[in-house]
Amino acid sequence: MNTKELINTAKALVANDKGLLAMDESNPTCNKRFAALGIPQDAETRRAYREMIITTPGLSECISGAILYEETIHQQLTDGTPFIKAVTNTGIIPGIKVDGGAKELAGHPGEKITEGLDGLRDRLHQYAKMGLRFAKWRAVITIGDGIPSQGCIDANAHALARYAALCHEAGLVPIIEPEVLMEGNHTLEKCFEVTEQVLRTVFNQLYSQGVALEGVILKPNMVLPGLTCSKQNTVDEVADATVNCLLRSVPAAVPGIAFLSGGQSAELASARLNAMNVRFKNHLPWALAFSYARAIQQPAMEIWNGQEAKVIIAQKALLHRAKCNLAARRGEYNAAMEKI
Ligand code: 5MM
């Protein structure tokens, strides 16, 4: 492990107001999103879609790193360039999702545990040799009747910390993604309480496993009311709750926090990130960035719709969302940007 290199990569992932583009949907998730739009669900269509994303002109002006999926790293652009090389050539840092997905947690109805630690050490060393420089692992926490349990939080936090330590050993920066889901009718206050509990547990586990926090990126949810909660808070209330929760639970040594979008609309994900940076940017120890999948990709996917003829216009939509989120990091995003 070269700690200096890890720290430099982690800093580079949140430098210059850029953020991460998550394009690491597993095949079932990608197929589900394609099916909703009537797009064919096969390896060639997924490849063509990801080629559309990666060849978007100007993307690297807003995007620091791209999270790829196992299938994609073995595919090539139409001109034969392997995806990892194509990403690297644009100046974007390539990374990969390495978890094995969230499965039912035994003895805990309604709760999940992310699998994938078995054999991970060898896989990570192979990924590093292939030119990948960071990895990502997502844990899923559900708010519901009597859940989450401390048992579920502990198990997921422990797995995240074991994954992070293995990443460092292989020279990869771990993106640590504990996601408290938006589904449910819980309040913003409940989400705050659970997110704080989850993050405190995750950082305790990272400390136990000896993970150098200067070489990680945290990818959390924003603190939000549940999707079906009768009170939907304002953008500024969400910004305040999210930053206050993070201040209580994320050590200052962490270089950057890159939010997931979690099913928020693209516009709200930009507006909420913008409000956090407007209100707090100069007073925080870490950068507040983005690592969105749906909130960057969705409009472009809808336009592309599997058609070669729509590539250029879809790329414009993708770049637009990337620019909106770059502006949000600067606290310069506003609704007028959406009218262009
Ligand atoms: C929460 O999902 C991550 C961020 O995406 P959104 O911004 O759309 O919320 C995303 O990186 C996710 O981890 C990947 O898409 C992989 O998900 P699956 O469910 O396919 O493992």
Residues whose N, C-alpha, C, O or C-beta is under 5 A from the ligand:
A	BS01	5MM	A22 D24 E25 S26 T29 R138 L260 S261 G262 G263 S291 Y292 A293 R294 A295
